[in-house]
């Protein structure tokens, strides 16, 4: 798939997130989401920060590196995100929406300008621009799901999920890292059904470590920890695959509380 197609999908996923915010009242912005302590506005503030630093990493790598080198002195990544989001929240919904729109456009534009053979500095390791695009789509999916749940909206899924499925397969070890566990020597194979009914393949070429099957939407909801495994139609054919389904995580760092069994049943 071309770099242009990946950028188009990132742009569309970010715009889909923004569509959730259209016409919201101040009361809607203040609604609690399933992430404990986070309102709709908190979700937007968080994603705004992520897209803002993605734009900086792609357009001004030296400035990004200088900025991230001070994160430890400011209490760590989560503390910096929270502080920045708090500043935006204090300005009110209209200003926050404007900040998000600016960050979205800047991130998409900056990543589109990065040559595909280059890498972009990121929080742990440099990433190819296409992988950083997929990470941005994963973030928009996850925080958009929280907002949709808060507002009682059922989101329509599209073929863009393929990018996030591939990202989940790429980051399969993150759940082990966050739980202090040793991952298997080889990755898993994923065979999942797309929203249109076709089968998508990702991960290992064989199922030596294990095969994970089910709907693509369920896989992404699991790995972003927006649904509990018990509420999803995913299966693993080995003990290792079953263990992975219990700890799956598509982002680095603390796993968070996740969602409770039965909180969101199909």
Secondary structure as GFF3:
##gff-version 3
##sequence-region A 1 266
A	DSSP	alpha_helix	3	19	.	.	.	ID=ss1
A	DSSP	alpha_helix	26	29	.	.	.	ID=ss2
A	DSSP	alpha_helix	40	59	.	.	.	ID=ss3
A	DSSP	alpha_helix	61	68	.	.	.	ID=ss4
A	DSSP	three_ten_helix	72	74	.	.	.	ID=ss5
A	DSSP	alpha_helix	77	91	.	.	.	ID=ss6
A	DSSP	alpha_helix	93	112	.	.	.	ID=ss7
A	DSSP	beta_strand	119	120	.	.	.	ID=ss8
A	DSSP	beta_strand	127	128	.	.	.	ID=ss9
A	DSSP	alpha_helix	129	151	.	.	.	ID=ss10
A	DSSP	alpha_helix	161	170	.	.	.	ID=ss11
A	DSSP	alpha_helix	174	178	.	.	.	ID=ss12
A	DSSP	beta_strand	189	193	.	.	.	ID=ss13
A	DSSP	beta_strand	199	203	.	.	.	ID=ss14
A	DSSP	beta_strand	211	215	.	.	.	ID=ss15
A	DSSP	alpha_helix	216	223	.	.	.	ID=ss16
A	DSSP	three_ten_helix	229	231	.	.	.	ID=ss17
A	DSSP	beta_strand	234	236	.	.	.	ID=ss18
A	DSSP	alpha_helix	239	247	.	.	.	ID=ss19
###
